[in-house]
Amino acid sequence: MISEQYHASGAHFAFTDRWGGVSAVPYEELNLGGAVGDDPAAVRANRALAAGALGLAPDRVVWMNQVHGRDVAVVEEPWGDAPVPAVDAVVTARGGLALAVLTADCTPVLLADPVAGVVAAAHAGRPGLVAGVVPAAVAAMTALGADPARITARTGPAVCGRCYEVPEQMRADVAAVVPEAHAETSWGTPAVDVVAGVHAQLAALGVRDLDRSPVCTLESPDHFSYRRDRTTGRLAGYVWLDR
């Protein structure tokens, strides 16, 4: 259920795998995405199970309506009955409020400055990488008092550069914005390494505490992969501060 978990001076980071939930094929088991065609009751149950495994209250987790853009929402409370905004990053300075990001090949980015008491979660696929969603999230954190030099950054399971095959022109377009994302598949064709691009963007902003998951979602049967399966579930990354 929880495949990776980290702690840093009162900040908590966690990433899920696909097991330990109640969703049926093809979303088996721990699908946490509410917009992929799964039974909404199963998704609610899975979100409650994952939150419980992390010691979180399900109603204190903030989700996003992810659209592959660069917009950021600063939040102080869960959305409640309000519409979930179309953003690809959320930031909070509220302790005990968990931020969540959904992925199934894109890069989940979790950020925390425990000294300032600010955390962020961002969804960085290829379009978001180019659009600059991660720098936008860091800028929103800085506006709340965070210092990039104090930020701890963790990226979770995502498709790796050896597997993310794209047309040559697409690779060139991405590399023109983020050169570090230029990659080649293990079979010798053009590719994009979104994780490398995200880490390069963070390093350029002064973030020094960087770590990435070793998991490639396309290669791992324990993780959801849209590129591999098309109709499938979604993993989640969570970040929060102690109260």
Secondary structure, DSSP 8 states (H G I E B T S, - for coil): -EEEEEEETTEEEEEE-S-SS---TTS-S----SSSS--HHHHHHHHHHHHHHTT--GGGEE-----SS--EEE-SS--TTS-----SEEEE--TT-EEEEEESSSEEEEEEETTTTEEEEEEE-HHHHHHTHHHHHHHHHHHTT--GGG-EEEE-SB--TTT-B--HHHHHHHHHH-GGGEEE-TTSSEEE-HHHHHHHHHHHTT--EEEE-S-BTTT-TTS--HHHHSS---EEEEEEE--
